[in-house]
């Protein structure tokens, strides 16, 4: 296997702040796209909802933890969604990736607009408005899209019983349990009686080798590794938690295997590790971190055993559907009933 040079390792331009930018989120999720078998978990969820008659192109959708807006693009481009899409994320910088295609401005102009005192009209179809109490709201009429900065325990952007489908994908584990309980109450408030909550998380052994390598890098640098991101809301524990707040809960798991058998996959896996640099304690210097990746991680990703096998890692992710009414999905779509 061709060895990667330090220059190639350093060419990655991922922003180093995990919380503020969508590029780091995309870097971690890219690993899943290279796992086998790959099934897009968001796509699968919407396929099932559509087959059940629980999602239609005119429905009102809310996405809590919007990040880079990939769910909006999926619904619009692959499912023809034309209903209202309300996105919410605690950090508005996540929206830049979604908005850039139709907001012709530089990053400096974008920052200036956000800090300006008045609403600014970009065109007849795009409007950015600043609201007291909320850093900003972006609304694009042609796509029925609004994006809000906020947290899951306050969904004041939505009226009672107005949301057909509410997505909370890979974000509930970021919340303390007390805040999750408040979020569930808000989810129930805004969902229509026939509405469905769709959330996703990962299993406790998901990307087990990734966590092991994080610990090896930390040991090499004499620092502490990142905390386990999903520790408080794993596949194994989240079902019972959801069942305490929702009458009908269903779970579907997806298992796959990641193998570092190509240069592209090696780069993808290294990028995923890089995206967590500022989660180490204390935060290592960039070059020190790169050195640790080259010394401790790269040899393992590029090594082959006597049978020609390469480094592998496990993938375990799950979708949960929760509602106030039963859904006929268990046998047809390989969902298990939680309660």
C-alpha positions as CSV (number, residue, x, y, z in Angstrom):
1,X,0.0,0.0,0.0
2,X,1.3,3.5,-0.9
3,X,2.5,5.4,2.1
4,X,1.0,8.9,2.6
5,X,3.4,11.8,3.0
6,X,3.2,14.3,5.8
7,X,2.4,16.9,3.2
8,X,-0.6,14.9,2.1
9,X,-1.7,14.5,5.7
10,X,-1.5,18.2,6.3
11,X,-3.4,19.3,3.2
12,X,-6.7,18.6,4.9
13,X,-8.4,22.0,5.5
14,X,-10.8,20.9,8.2
15,X,-11.6,23.7,10.6
16,X,-10.2,22.5,14.0
17,X,-13.2,23.5,16.1
18,X,-15.5,20.6,16.5
19,X,-18.5,22.6,17.7
20,X,-18.5,25.6,15.4
21,X,-18.3,24.3,11.9
22,X,-20.1,21.8,9.7
23,X,-16.8,20.6,8.1
24,X,-15.8,18.7,11.2
25,X,-19.2,17.0,11.4
26,X,-18.9,16.0,7.8
27,X,-15.4,14.7,8.4
28,X,-16.6,12.2,11.0
29,X,-19.7,11.1,9.1
30,X,-17.6,10.5,5.9
31,X,-16.3,7.4,7.6
32,X,-19.7,5.8,7.5
33,X,-20.1,6.4,3.8
34,X,-17.1,4.1,3.3
35,X,-18.3,1.3,5.5
36,X,-19.8,-1.9,4.0
37,X,-22.6,-2.4,3.6
38,X,-23.5,1.3,3.5
39,X,-27.1,2.3,4.0
40,X,-27.7,6.1,4.4
41,X,-29.5,6.2,7.7
42,X,-31.4,9.4,6.9
43,X,-32.5,8.1,3.5
44,X,-33.6,4.8,5.0
45,X,-35.7,6.6,7.7
46,X,-37.5,8.8,5.1
47,X,-38.1,5.8,2.8
48,X,-39.8,4.0,5.7
49,X,-41.8,7.1,6.7
50,X,-43.0,7.5,3.1
51,X,-44.0,3.9,2.8
52,X,-46.0,4.2,6.0
53,X,-47.8,7.3,4.8
54,X,-46.2,9.2,7.6
55,X,-44.3,11.6,5.3
56,X,-45.6,13.6,2.3
57,X,-44.0,16.2,0.2
58,X,-46.1,19.0,1.6
59,X,-45.5,18.1,5.3
60,X,-44.0,20.4,7.8
61,X,-40.6,19.1,8.9
62,X,-38.4,20.2,11.8
63,X,-34.8,19.2,12.1
64,X,-33.3,19.7,15.5
65,X,-29.5,19.7,15.2
66,X,-29.5,20.7,11.5
67,X,-25.7,21.0,11.2
68,X,-24.9,21.5,7.5
69,X,-28.5,21.0,6.3
70,X,-27.9,17.7,4.6
71,X,-31.3,16.5,5.6
72,X,-33.0,19.4,4.0
73,X,-31.1,18.8,0.8
74,X,-32.0,15.1,0.9
75,X,-35.7,15.8,1.3
76,X,-35.7,18.5,-1.3
77,X,-33.6,16.8,-4.0
78,X,-34.4,13.1,-3.6
79,X,-37.9,13.2,-2.1
80,X,-39.3,16.4,-3.7
81,X,-40.2,17.9,-0.4
82,X,-42.0,21.3,-0.8
83,X,-43.4,21.8,2.7
84,X,-42.0,24.0,5.4
85,X,-38.6,22.9,6.7
86,X,-37.5,24.4,10.1
87,X,-33.9,23.9,11.0
88,X,-32.4,24.4,14.5
89,X,-28.8,24.3,15.6
90,X,-27.0,25.7,18.6
91,X,-24.3,27.2,16.4
92,X,-25.3,29.2,13.3
93,X,-21.9,28.7,11.7
94,X,-23.1,25.2,10.8
95,X,-25.5,26.8,8.3
96,X,-22.8,28.3,6.1
97,X,-22.4,25.1,4.0
98,X,-26.1,25.0,3.3
99,X,-26.5,28.6,2.5
100,X,-23.4,29.3,0.4
101,X,-24.8,28.0,-2.9
102,X,-27.4,30.7,-3.0
103,X,-25.9,33.5,-0.9
104,X,-23.2,35.0,-3.2
105,X,-20.9,36.5,-0.5
106,X,-17.5,36.0,1.0
107,X,-17.0,34.7,4.6
108,X,-16.1,38.2,5.7
109,X,-19.3,39.6,4.1
110,X,-21.3,36.8,5.8
111,X,-19.9,37.7,9.2
112,X,-20.6,41.4,8.6
113,X,-24.2,40.7,7.8
114,X,-24.7,38.6,10.9
115,X,-23.4,41.3,13.1
116,X,-25.3,44.1,11.4
117,X,-28.2,45.9,13.1
118,X,-30.9,45.4,10.5
119,X,-32.4,42.7,8.3
120,X,-30.7,42.4,4.9
121,X,-32.4,41.3,1.7
122,X,-30.2,39.3,-0.6
123,X,-32.8,38.9,-3.3
124,X,-36.5,38.7,-3.8
125,X,-36.4,35.1,-2.6
126,X,-33.8,35.3,0.2
127,X,-33.9,37.2,3.5
128,X,-31.8,37.2,6.6
129,X,-33.3,38.8,9.6
130,X,-31.9,39.5,13.1
131,X,-34.3,39.0,16.0
132,X,-34.0,39.9,19.6
133,X,-33.5,36.8,21.7
134,X,-32.3,34.7,18.7
135,X,-29.0,35.5,17.0
136,X,-30.6,35.2,13.5
137,X,-33.1,33.6,11.3
138,X,-32.6,32.9,7.6
139,X,-35.6,32.3,5.4
140,X,-35.6,31.3,1.7
141,X,-39.0,31.6,0.3
142,X,-38.4,29.5,-2.8
143,X,-37.5,26.5,-0.6
144,X,-39.8,27.2,2.3
145,X,-36.7,27.0,4.5
146,X,-36.1,28.7,7.8
147,X,-32.9,28.2,9.9
148,X,-32.7,29.2,13.6
149,X,-30.0,29.3,16.2
150,X,-31.2,27.6,19.3
151,X,-31.4,24.5,21.5
152,X,-33.6,21.5,21.6
153,X,-35.3,22.4,24.9
154,X,-36.8,25.5,23.4
155,X,-38.7,25.0,20.1
156,X,-40.5,28.3,20.2
157,X,-40.0,28.6,16.4
158,X,-42.9,26.1,16.1
159,X,-46.5,26.3,17.3
160,X,-48.3,23.6,19.1
161,X,-49.1,20.5,17.1
162,X,-47.8,21.8,13.8
163,X,-44.9,19.4,12.9
164,X,-45.5,16.3,10.9
165,X,-42.0,14.8,11.3
166,X,-39.4,15.9,13.8
167,X,-35.8,14.8,13.2
168,X,-33.2,14.7,16.0
169,X,-30.3,12.9,14.3
170,X,-27.1,12.1,16.2
171,X,-27.6,15.0,18.5
172,X,-29.4,13.9,21.7
173,X,-26.2,12.4,23.2
174,X,-24.8,15.9,23.2
175,X,-27.4,17.0,25.8
176,X,-27.3,16.4,29.5
177,X,-30.2,14.0,30.5
178,X,-32.1,16.9,32.2
179,X,-32.0,18.9,29.0
180,X,-33.1,15.9,27.0
181,X,-36.2,15.5,29.2
182,X,-37.1,19.1,28.4
183,X,-36.5,18.5,24.8
184,X,-38.8,15.5,24.8
185,X,-41.6,17.7,26.2
186,X,-41.0,20.2,23.4
187,X,-41.0,17.4,20.8
188,X,-44.4,16.2,22.1
189,X,-45.7,19.8,22.1
190,X,-44.9,20.6,18.5
191,X,-45.7,17.2,16.9
192,X,-49.1,16.7,15.4
193,X,-51.2,13.9,16.9
194,X,-50.2,11.7,13.9
195,X,-46.6,13.1,13.9
196,X,-43.5,11.0,14.3
197,X,-40.2,11.7,16.1
198,X,-37.2,10.3,14.2
199,X,-33.9,10.2,16.2
200,X,-30.6,8.4,15.6
201,X,-27.6,7.5,17.7
202,X,-24.8,4.9,17.7
203,X,-24.0,1.8,19.7
204,X,-21.5,1.7,22.6
205,X,-19.1,-0.2,20.4
206,X,-19.5,2.0,17.3
207,X,-16.1,2.9,15.9
208,X,-14.4,1.1,18.8
209,X,-11.0,1.3,17.1
210,X,-11.4,5.0,16.6
211,X,-11.7,5.5,20.3
212,X,-8.7,3.2,20.9
213,X,-6.6,5.3,18.6
214,X,-7.7,8.5,20.3
215,X,-6.4,7.0,23.5
216,X,-3.1,6.0,21.9
217,X,-2.6,9.5,20.5
218,X,-3.4,11.0,23.9
219,X,-0.9,8.7,25.6
220,X,1.8,9.6,23.0
221,X,1.2,13.3,23.7
222,X,0.8,12.9,27.5
223,X,-2.7,14.4,27.5
224,X,-6.3,13.2,28.0
225,X,-8.4,11.7,25.1
226,X,-11.8,13.0,24.2
227,X,-14.7,11.8,26.2
228,X,-16.9,9.2,24.5
229,X,-19.4,11.3,22.5
230,X,-22.4,9.1,22.7
231,X,-21.9,7.8,26.3
232,X,-25.1,9.1,27.7
233,X,-27.4,8.1,24.8
234,X,-26.4,4.9,23.1
235,X,-28.4,2.4,21.1
236,X,-28.4,0.2,24.1
237,X,-29.7,2.8,26.6
238,X,-31.7,5.3,24.5
239,X,-34.7,3.1,23.7
240,X,-35.9,2.8,27.3
241,X,-35.4,6.5,27.8
242,X,-37.5,7.4,24.8
243,X,-40.1,4.8,25.9
244,X,-40.6,6.8,29.1
245,X,-41.8,9.8,27.2
246,X,-43.4,8.2,24.1
247,X,-46.1,5.6,24.0
248,X,-44.8,3.8,20.9
249,X,-41.1,3.4,20.2
250,X,-39.4,1.3,17.5
251,X,-35.7,0.8,16.8
252,X,-33.7,-0.3,13.7
253,X,-30.0,-1.0,13.8
254,X,-27.5,-0.9,11.0
255,X,-24.1,-2.8,11.3
256,X,-21.2,-2.4,8.9
257,X,-17.4,-2.7,8.7
258,X,-14.9,0.0,7.8
259,X,-11.7,-1.1,6.2
260,X,-8.6,1.1,5.4
261,X,-7.9,-0.7,2.1
262,X,-7.5,2.4,-0.1
263,X,-5.7,5.7,0.1
264,X,-9.0,7.5,0.1
265,X,-10.3,5.6,3.1
266,X,-7.1,6.2,5.0
267,X,-7.4,9.9,4.4
268,X,-11.1,9.8,5.4
269,X,-10.2,8.0,8.7
270,X,-7.4,10.4,9.5
271,X,-9.7,13.4,8.8
272,X,-12.2,12.0,11.3
273,X,-9.5,11.8,14.0
274,X,-8.3,15.3,13.1
275,X,-11.8,16.7,13.6
276,X,-11.5,15.8,17.3
277,X,-8.2,17.6,18.0
278,X,-9.8,20.3,20.2
279,X,-11.6,17.6,22.2
280,X,-8.4,16.5,23.8
281,X,-7.4,18.0,27.1
282,X,-5.4,20.1,26.9
283,X,-5.8,20.9,23.2
284,X,-2.6,19.9,21.5
285,X,-0.7,22.0,19.0
286,X,-1.6,21.2,15.4
287,X,1.8,20.0,14.4
288,X,2.2,17.9,17.6
289,X,-1.1,16.3,16.8
290,X,-0.1,15.6,13.2
291,X,3.1,14.0,14.4
292,X,1.1,11.8,16.7
293,X,-1.1,10.7,13.8
294,X,1.9,9.9,11.7
295,X,3.7,8.0,14.4
296,X,0.9,6.2,16.1
297,X,-2.1,6.0,13.7
298,X,-0.8,5.9,10.1
299,X,1.3,2.7,10.6
300,X,-1.8,0.9,11.8
301,X,-4.0,2.1,9.0
302,X,-1.5,1.1,6.3
303,X,-0.3,-2.2,7.8
304,X,-1.3,-5.5,6.2
305,X,-1.3,-8.9,7.9
306,X,0.0,-12.2,6.3
307,X,-3.4,-12.6,4.6
308,X,-3.5,-9.2,3.1
309,X,-6.1,-7.9,5.5
310,X,-6.0,-4.2,6.6
311,X,-7.2,-2.2,9.6
312,X,-10.9,-2.5,10.2
313,X,-13.4,-0.7,12.5
314,X,-17.0,-1.6,13.4
315,X,-20.0,0.6,12.7
316,X,-23.3,0.3,14.7
317,X,-25.9,3.0,14.3
318,X,-29.6,3.0,15.0
319,X,-32.8,4.8,14.1
320,X,-35.6,5.3,16.6
321,X,-39.2,6.2,15.6
322,X,-41.4,7.5,18.5
323,X,-45.0,8.5,18.3
324,X,-48.3,8.7,20.2
325,X,-49.8,6.0,17.9
326,X,-48.7,2.6,16.7
327,X,-46.7,2.2,13.5
328,X,-46.9,-1.0,11.5
329,X,-43.2,-1.3,10.7
330,X,-41.7,-4.0,12.9
331,X,-41.7,-7.0,10.4
332,X,-41.6,-5.2,7.1
333,X,-38.7,-2.9,7.8
334,X,-36.8,-4.8,10.4
335,X,-37.7,-2.6,13.3
336,X,-38.1,-4.0,16.8
337,X,-40.8,-2.7,19.2
338,X,-39.1,-1.1,22.3
339,X,-42.3,-0.7,24.4
